[in-house]
Amino acid sequence: MWPDLRIILRDLGMLVPVVGVMALISLVVPLAFHETYAFSPLLITALVSFALGALLYFPFR
Protein backbone atom coordinates (compact mmCIF):
# COMPACT_ATOMS: atom_id res chain seq x y z
CA MET A 1 0.00 0.00 0.00
CA TRP A 2 1.17 3.51 -0.68
CA PRO A 3 2.79 5.06 2.40
CA ASP A 4 0.96 8.35 1.87
CA LEU A 5 -2.44 6.64 1.78
CA ARG A 6 -1.58 4.77 4.95
CA ILE A 7 -0.78 8.05 6.73
CA ILE A 8 -3.99 9.67 5.48
CA LEU A 9 -6.16 6.75 6.64
CA ARG A 10 -4.44 6.70 10.03
CA ASP A 11 -5.00 10.43 10.49
CA LEU A 12 -8.63 10.09 9.44
CA GLY A 13 -8.95 7.35 12.02
CA MET A 14 -7.83 9.84 14.65
CA LEU A 15 -10.18 12.60 13.44
CA VAL A 16 -13.41 10.65 12.89
CA PRO A 17 -13.97 9.92 16.62
CA VAL A 18 -14.12 13.68 17.23
CA VAL A 19 -17.62 13.53 15.72
CA GLY A 20 -18.45 10.79 18.21
CA VAL A 21 -17.24 12.88 21.11
CA MET A 22 -19.37 15.81 19.94
CA ALA A 23 -22.39 13.51 19.65
CA LEU A 24 -21.81 12.19 23.17
CA ILE A 25 -21.56 15.72 24.52
CA SER A 26 -24.79 16.58 22.68
CA LEU A 27 -26.58 13.71 24.45
CA VAL A 28 -26.90 15.95 27.48
CA VAL A 29 -29.55 18.07 25.73
CA PRO A 30 -32.05 15.27 24.98
CA LEU A 31 -31.55 13.90 28.47
CA ALA A 32 -32.13 17.28 30.09
CA PHE A 33 -35.27 18.09 28.09
CA HIS A 34 -36.66 14.51 27.98
CA GLU A 35 -36.48 14.35 24.18
CA THR A 36 -36.25 10.59 23.86
CA TYR A 37 -36.62 10.64 20.06
CA ALA A 38 -33.25 12.42 19.71
CA PHE A 39 -31.30 10.17 22.06
CA SER A 40 -30.89 7.07 19.89
CA PRO A 41 -29.73 8.84 16.68
CA LEU A 42 -27.02 10.69 18.61
CA LEU A 43 -25.93 7.50 20.34
CA ILE A 44 -25.82 5.59 17.05
CA THR A 45 -23.80 8.42 15.49
CA ALA A 46 -21.29 8.26 18.33
CA LEU A 47 -20.95 4.47 18.17
CA VAL A 48 -20.54 4.41 14.38
CA SER A 49 -17.99 7.20 14.57
CA PHE A 50 -15.92 5.40 17.19
CA ALA A 51 -16.12 2.11 15.28
CA LEU A 52 -15.10 3.73 11.99
CA GLY A 53 -12.27 5.57 13.69
CA ALA A 54 -10.99 2.33 15.22
CA LEU A 55 -11.24 0.52 11.89
CA LEU A 56 -9.21 3.24 10.20
CA TYR A 57 -6.66 3.90 12.91
CA PHE A 58 -5.56 0.53 14.28
CA PRO A 59 -4.72 -1.27 11.00
CA PHE A 60 -2.69 1.69 9.71
CA ARG A 61 -0.75 2.80 12.77
Secondary structure by P-SEA (a helix, b strand, c coil): ccaaaaaaaaaaaaccaaaaaaaaaaaaaaaaaccccaaaaaaaaaaaaaaaaaaaccccc
